[in-house]
Amino acid sequence: MGCCRKKNGNHIWVQISHAGRQSNKFSTFKPLAPSEVQLKKLGLFGKPRAMSERDIENAIKGYIKAAKIAKDAGFTGIQIQAANGYLISQFLSPLTNQRTDDWGGSIFNRNRILLSVIREIRKVVGPLFPIAVKLNSSDFQKGGFTEEESLEVIKLLDKETIDLLEISGGTYEKVAFFLMNEDHVKTSTRHREAPLGVVEK
């Protein structure tokens, strides 16, 4: 308790994420993902196994546990990583989420895991502990998570008890994700990113 010291009102927040299919072969040869869509990048990623209902429930419990640990350790807030091709982002994208159950299909179903994580974490950390979400404006991939879908998710998030929304973009499959500060990145791509990384609600 109290490992994190803050001064002059500063906060120290923890980002909570699950790599999903972006877990490289150094950590696992059979990562979990919404669907069996492999990340083909430098041969570093194994073909994922589609998550069962129990796998999804366990992942949600993992987010909750991590949030509780962060609060108990003295951190002053948490951020849920739902961007950049990590697990929740994989659920949001129709390219990586090809499920036909309640966790796939419509944007409402694909967003279900994010809303479940937010609501369950809020029950554990209480009404005053800050919760942020990092969300892609777009995956920058044809057939992937679009700006229009991002806006739909934002509308749903506006009804939830989050305190901060950070807008990001891209995944491991797009070089632009690694080169956002390079001169050759298109101006339109730069404009999708929040100038300071956050948009306060």
Secondary structure as the mmCIF struct_conf table of DSSP 4:
data_model
#
loop_
_struct_conf.conf_type_id
_struct_conf.id
_struct_conf.beg_label_comp_id
_struct_conf.beg_label_asym_id
_struct_conf.beg_label_seq_id
_struct_conf.end_label_comp_id
_struct_conf.end_label_asym_id
_struct_conf.end_label_seq_id
BEND BEND1 CYS A 4 CYS A 4
TURN_TY1_P TURN_TY1_P1 ASN A 8 GLY A 9
STRN STRN1 TRP A 13 ILE A 16
HELX_RH_3T_P HELX_RH_3T_P1 GLY A 20 GLN A 22
STRN STRN2 ASN A 24 ASN A 24
TURN_TY1_P TURN_TY1_P2 LYS A 25 SER A 27
BEND BEND2 PHE A 29 LYS A 30
STRN STRN3 LEU A 32 ALA A 33
BEND BEND3 PRO A 34 GLU A 36
BEND BEND4 LYS A 41 LYS A 41
TURN_TY1_P TURN_TY1_P3 LEU A 42 GLY A 43
STRN STRN4 PHE A 45 PHE A 45
HELX_LH_PP_P HELX_LH_PP_P1 GLY A 46 PRO A 48
STRN STRN5 ARG A 49 ALA A 50
HELX_LH_PP_P HELX_LH_PP_P2 MET A 51 SER A 52
HELX_RH_AL_P HELX_RH_AL_P1 GLU A 53 ALA A 73
TURN_TY1_P TURN_TY1_P4 GLY A 74 GLY A 74
BEND BEND5 THR A 76 THR A 76
STRN STRN6 GLY A 77 ALA A 82
TURN_TY1_P TURN_TY1_P5 ASN A 84 GLY A 85
BEND BEND6 TYR A 86 TYR A 86
HELX_RH_AL_P HELX_RH_AL_P2 LEU A 87 LEU A 92
TURN_TY1_P TURN_TY1_P6 PRO A 94 THR A 96
BEND BEND7 ASP A 101 ASP A 101
TURN_TY1_P TURN_TY1_P7 ASP A 102 TRP A 103
BEND BEND8 GLY A 104 SER A 106
HELX_RH_AL_P HELX_RH_AL_P3 ILE A 107 ARG A 110
TURN_TY1_P TURN_TY1_P8 ASN A 111 ASN A 111
HELX_RH_AL_P HELX_RH_AL_P4 ARG A 112 VAL A 125
BEND BEND9 PRO A 127 PHE A 129
STRN STRN7 ILE A 131 ASN A 136
BEND BEND10 SER A 137 SER A 137
BEND BEND11 PHE A 140 GLN A 141
TURN_TY1_P TURN_TY1_P9 LYS A 142 GLY A 143
BEND BEND12 GLY A 144 GLY A 144
HELX_RH_AL_P HELX_RH_AL_P5 GLU A 147 LEU A 157
TURN_TY1_P TURN_TY1_P10 ASP A 158 LYS A 159
BEND BEND13 GLU A 160 GLU A 160
BEND BEND14 ASP A 163 ASP A 163
STRN STRN8 LEU A 164 SER A 168
TURN_TY1_P TURN_TY1_P11 TYR A 172 GLU A 173
HELX_RH_3T_P HELX_RH_3T_P2 VAL A 175 PHE A 177
TURN_TY1_P TURN_TY1_P12 PHE A 178 PHE A 178
TURN_TY1_P TURN_TY1_P13 MET A 180 ASN A 181
BEND BEND15 GLU A 182 GLU A 182
TURN_TY1_P TURN_TY1_P14 ASP A 183 HIS A 184
BEND BEND16 VAL A 185 VAL A 185
HELX_RH_AL_P HELX_RH_AL_P6 THR A 187 ARG A 192
BEND BEND17 GLU A 193 GLU A 193
TURN_TY1_P TURN_TY1_P15 PRO A 195 LEU A 196
BEND BEND18 GLY A 197 GLY A 197
STRN STRN9 VAL A 199 GLU A 200
#
